[in-house]
Structure formats: structure tokens, C-alpha cells
Amino acid sequence: MVQVSYSDVYAICHDRDYEEHIQADDLVRTGANSHPHYRVIAVYGDKAWVRDVSNDLDGLTALSRCRKINGAPPG
Amino acid sequence: MFATGVENSIPTIDHGRTRVDQMESCGHYKHWRQDFELLKELGLRFLRYGPPLHTTFLGPGRYDWAFADETFNAMCDQHIIPIVDLCHFGVPDWMGNFQNPDFPAYFEEYARAFAERFPWVQLYTPVNEMFICATFSAKYGWWNEQGTTDRSFVTALKHLVKANVLAMLAILKVRPDAIFIQSESSEYFHAENPAAIAPAEINNSKRFLSLDLNYGHRVDSEMYEYLLGNGMTKEEYHFFLGNRLRQHCILGNDYYVTNEHRVAADGSTRASGEIFGYSEITRQYHNRYRMPVMHTETNMAEGPNGDEAVNWLWKQWANVLRVRNVGVPTVGFTWYSLTDQTDWDVALRQVNGRVHPVGLYDLDRNIRPVGRCYQSLIRDWRAVLPTQSVCLTVPIVPPSEWRTLSAVRQRWEMREAELTPPAEAANRDEVA
């Protein structure tokens, strides 16, 4: 089953709009806001396994949503 | 009404040695002008907001209104309608904690002073989440007095609710058409197995205690024994039965994913996650009190996908519509809070400065996806709630109109109604 997201109702896109290479051990955000912060555990295809640095909770997310913290700024 | 709030929790921890101040840690003292501007961006007029009690109420008859004057005058000028939260999980150092029997009278004095200073304010939540405050402060041992017994819990609860009732009475003397929007946590306890039914049902009775006392609703015999067995006197109980102000109130209830619990046979509890959801639990509260309702708090932390809070907002809104569509008078919805918070991942028990990403904006005041979603939801749905029935429109007087003839007439009529001996039996919800 595909997880339903309501972001599409108002055309909210969570992907970054610039190129960036993300790899394991990078410290990233998964959106445009300042928090939360994640450590990339592994990358497989278009998915990233990430761990929240504040509580050690793991999650999977689209690689295209990851932005390096202190990485190349957009624009 | 759609609303948000500025998180203003101020409990103490470490046995009173450390003051938590969410307005400070979230940057509101520094960025309050910008925070008010953000409301316009969202299309919001209603704001749950309160001056910091611990730095405003300096002692009996002594106040420092400097910050409140600045912020409330700005809100009045900008046509923001505050729902004023006068006590949010803490008291000033000089007052001690919620075990102090003088707290209700001190708080009554403070509420009266506030109402006299800001007479254009009509909407109040005098004491925020009384049940949670008593539980975390006096049963779980987390905040303020850090009590862990049923006796300390009942003591805190009776003081908190009495303070709320006295504050409502004091405010009504200044502002007869004041409306009180309680913001109480709505809870449910699920029995894990048949042996757990009894302890679960006791918890399902306790969850109503703060509102039962606040609205003068008779508690059941088991809860009566519990209250009196843990320090409440008959006279104290009858104070609550004799001061029913529900005709001035909206039953505001808060719902988070943490509000439902599993109960084991030994009475221990743990989080169950969302089982029934807001609509079912709100119907239980409405069935008990038969009052208009408002969803006064919810949020969800943004997670790795980025849309977790967006999806939760939609689920909560769908629940609000469900409650409304089954005939419960529903007057509003609130995403709490305007900005991210700090340290709520540990229920404010430690000061780690850890960002809790639940805001419509982050702490840099950049809008989050859930903020953009709420902005759109407000724009698209704002006309829907009032259309349930024009007869159910809340008689709110905007700050800019509080001196107008119609507003003065409303207050005069409310004062007359208060002075006229009511047909008391007609206000009773219990039939002998």
C-alpha cells in the first residue's frame, strides 16, 4: 500500500530544488526548515535510511528530500 | 474560529531550582513583533496567548505589566483576538507551587487585575490544562512540587480548579460578557485485557475530574470517595457544585497522539497511540457536559518524510468536521503552537534546548510545510464552521469594537442576566 500524503492537496513539495550528493554519514535535514537533524546511515537507490540525532529514531526518506547541513546552500 | 498559540509553559523542575520558560527558549521575548506578523501571513486572528505569570505577578498587589502592556497593546492595534492564558503549568517563585492553599486567592487577584488593565480582552483560558498540570506536578513528580501521591494530586487539582473558578468570577465582574475557553487534555484509557477493565475505568473517571469540578458536575460515588479520601473536604466539594459558570464556557479540549493509554491488570499505563481519535473522545466529553466544543491544541513533530505534521493536521481537521457533522456544536480549531517548541520530547523535565519541531514556523521563523497547509486550510474552510448554524455564532467582540454601542449593550445585558436570580433548576444538567 502506498502511504497517502496530504501534501499534494496544496502542492507542497518536500524535495530540494538543487543538486546535492548525499552519502552515508552525512548530517542532513529532510526539509527546508532548521530542524530536525539526521545522520544518514545508508543510501539505497532513491531512498535514505536516516537517524534523528536528538532521539536516535530511525526512518526512511526520499534521498531527494535530504539537504546537507552546512552543505551547499540553494541558489 | 481558527487559532494558534504562543507556547508559554513555565513549570519549575529540580525541586524549584530551575525555571523552564518556553517564551524565552523559543525566542518570543525577542521576536514577539515578528510572531504577531506571522499571524497575518497565516490568515489568523485568534491567538492563545498569556503574559509570563512568574515575571508579571511579583507579589500580592504587585505587578510588572511592562511586557504585557507592549504585547497586548500591539495585539489590540493589530486586531488580533487573544484567548488569554493566565497560568500555564507554573506559578511565581514567591508563591511556591500548587500545594499552596493561598494560590487560588492570589490567582483570583491577578485575574481581576489583568481584566481591569485590559478590559477589551473577552476570551480567557484562566488556567491551562488543569488535569495535566496536577498530574505532572503532583502525581508523576515531574514539575513544580514534584509530588507523587494521590493526596498531593488531589490537593493540586482542587487548588487549580478553584483558582480557575475564582478567576472566572473575578473576570466576569469586570467583563460580564467574558467567554472562557477551557483547554483541557482529552484522554482515554484502554484495558489491555478483562483484568485491566477495573483500573482502566477508574482512570476513565479520573480524567473528567478537573472539568467535573470546574463545571459543577457531580462526580460518581467512586470519585467522590477518592477525592474525600485524599484530602478534599465536603465544603470544598460543595464550593464547586455551587459555582457553576458553564453558561460562560466553551469546552476546549486538546488532543495529541499521546492522549490515549493502555492499562495493564496491575494498573500501570503506557502510551497506546491513536486508537479512537479526537472525534470519538470529544463526543464522550460532549455527552458528559453538553456544551459547545473547540479543539484547543494539537500538533505533531515533523519527521524524516517532512509530511508527518501535514497529515496529522488533516486528520485532526477531518475529526473536527466529523464531530460537527454528528451534531456537536463546534466553534474552533487550534494548531499549537505558532513556532517550534523546546524540550517537550522529555515533557520539559530537562533543559536540553532540544528543538521540538511541531510549530507552524521553525525557530528561525521560517514557515514549515504544516504552516503552509494550515494557511490554505484556513482560507478554504473558514466559512464552514459558522455555517453550522448562525444561531451558534460565538458572541465575540473584536478589540476594535469593544467600546461600540452594541458591545456596551451586550455587556450590560450580560450583567443584568447575572444580577437576575436564575431559574437554577433550569441550568442543571442532572435530574433528581
Boltz contact constraints between the chains, C-beta under 6 A:
constraints:
  - contact:
      token1: [A, 5]
      token2: [B, 307]
      max_distance: 6.0
  - contact:
      token1: [A, 6]
      token2: [B, 310]
      max_distance: 6.0
  - contact:
      token1: [A, 6]
      token2: [B, 311]
      max_distance: 6.0
  - contact:
      token1: [A, 6]
      token2: [B, 314]
      max_distance: 6.0
  - contact:
      token1: [A, 7]
      token2: [B, 307]
      max_distance: 6.0
  - contact:
      token1: [A, 7]
      token2: [B, 310]
      max_distance: 6.0
  - contact:
      token1: [A, 10]
      token2: [B, 373]
      max_distance: 6.0
  - contact:
      token1: [A, 10]
      token2: [B, 376]
      max_distance: 6.0
  - contact:
      token1: [A, 12]
      token2: [B, 369]
      max_distance: 6.0
  - contact:
      token1: [A, 12]
      token2: [B, 372]
      max_distance: 6.0
  - contact:
      token1: [A, 14]
      token2: [B, 306]
      max_distance: 6.0
  - contact:
      token1: [A, 30]
      token2: [B, 304]
      max_distance: 6.0
  - contact:
      token1: [A, 30]
      token2: [B, 306]
      max_distance: 6.0
  - contact:
      token1: [A, 31]
      token2: [B, 306]
      max_distance: 6.0
  - contact:
      token1: [A, 33]
      token2: [B, 362]
      max_distance: 6.0
  - contact:
      token1: [A, 33]
      token2: [B, 366]
      max_distance: 6.0
  - contact:
      token1: [A, 33]
      token2: [B, 368]
      max_distance: 6.0
  - contact:
      token1: [A, 34]
      token2: [B, 362]
      max_distance: 6.0
  - contact:
      token1: [A, 34]
      token2: [B, 364]
      max_distance: 6.0
  - contact:
      token1: [A, 35]
      token2: [B, 355]
      max_distance: 6.0
  - contact:
      token1: [A, 35]
      token2: [B, 357]
      max_distance: 6.0
  - contact:
      token1: [A, 36]
      token2: [B, 357]
      max_distance: 6.0
  - contact:
      token1: [A, 50]
      token2: [B, 304]
      max_distance: 6.0
  - contact:
      token1: [A, 54]
      token2: [B, 354]
      max_distance: 6.0
  - contact:
      token1: [A, 59]
      token2: [B, 304]
      max_distance: 6.0
  - contact:
      token1: [A, 61]
      token2: [B, 304]
      max_distance: 6.0
  - contact:
      token1: [A, 61]
      token2: [B, 305]
      max_distance: 6.0
  - contact:
      token1: [A, 65]
      token2: [B, 306]
      max_distance: 6.0
